[in-house]
């Protein structure tokens, strides 16, 4: 599963870890990505989304129908 949110578009952040001796090594900060299944009452079916914790809050606030409409308006398939 890729670390990419279908609702908010969050992706991993990249940077450097700096040790006590000041040696720099590459690292990445992954968003909190989870697979969630939602029921679409308008279509009578379920959809499984890869969403971040912030994306789950967005769905709770706006509703699954509105969020799915936004995803489809972007041209992404569900």
C-alpha positions as CSV (number, residue, x, y, z in Angstrom):
1,X,0.0,0.0,0.0
2,X,1.5,3.3,-1.0
3,X,1.6,6.1,1.6
4,X,-0.7,8.4,-0.3
5,X,-4.1,9.7,0.9
6,X,-7.0,9.6,-1.7
7,X,-8.9,12.4,0.1
8,X,-6.2,15.0,1.1
9,X,-3.4,13.9,-1.2
10,X,-0.9,13.7,1.7
11,X,2.4,11.9,0.7
12,X,5.6,11.1,2.6
13,X,7.9,13.9,3.6
14,X,11.6,13.5,3.0
15,X,14.5,14.9,4.9
16,X,17.6,14.0,7.0
17,X,18.1,12.5,10.4
18,X,21.0,14.1,12.2
19,X,22.8,12.0,14.8
20,X,24.7,13.2,17.9
21,X,27.9,13.0,15.8
22,X,26.1,15.1,13.2
23,X,26.1,12.3,10.6
24,X,23.2,12.9,8.2
25,X,21.2,10.0,6.8
26,X,18.1,10.1,4.7
27,X,14.7,9.3,6.1
28,X,11.0,9.8,5.4
29,X,8.0,10.8,7.4
30,X,5.0,8.7,6.4
31,X,1.5,10.0,6.9
32,X,-0.9,7.9,9.0
33,X,-2.4,6.0,6.1
34,X,-5.3,3.5,6.7
35,X,-7.6,1.5,4.5
36,X,-11.2,2.3,5.4
37,X,-14.4,0.9,3.8
38,X,-17.4,3.3,3.6
39,X,-20.9,2.6,2.5
40,X,-22.3,4.9,-0.3
41,X,-26.1,5.0,0.3
42,X,-26.7,6.8,-3.1
43,X,-25.1,3.9,-5.0
44,X,-26.0,1.1,-2.6
45,X,-22.4,-0.2,-2.5
46,X,-19.2,0.0,-0.5
47,X,-16.0,1.8,-1.4
48,X,-12.6,1.1,0.1
49,X,-10.4,4.2,0.4
50,X,-6.8,4.7,1.4
51,X,-7.0,7.7,3.7
52,X,-4.9,9.5,6.2
53,X,-6.1,10.4,9.7
54,X,-6.8,13.9,8.5
55,X,-8.8,12.4,5.5
56,X,-11.0,10.5,8.0
57,X,-11.7,13.7,9.8
58,X,-12.6,15.3,6.4
59,X,-15.0,12.5,5.6
60,X,-16.6,12.8,9.1
61,X,-17.0,16.5,8.6
62,X,-18.2,16.7,5.0
63,X,-19.8,13.3,4.5
64,X,-18.8,10.4,2.3
65,X,-21.0,11.4,-0.7
66,X,-19.4,14.9,-0.9
67,X,-15.9,13.5,-0.6
68,X,-16.4,10.9,-3.3
69,X,-17.9,13.5,-5.6
70,X,-14.7,15.6,-5.1
71,X,-12.5,12.5,-5.8
72,X,-14.4,11.8,-9.0
73,X,-14.3,15.4,-10.1
74,X,-10.4,15.2,-9.9
75,X,-10.7,12.2,-12.3
76,X,-9.7,9.5,-9.9
77,X,-11.5,6.1,-10.1
78,X,-13.1,4.4,-7.1
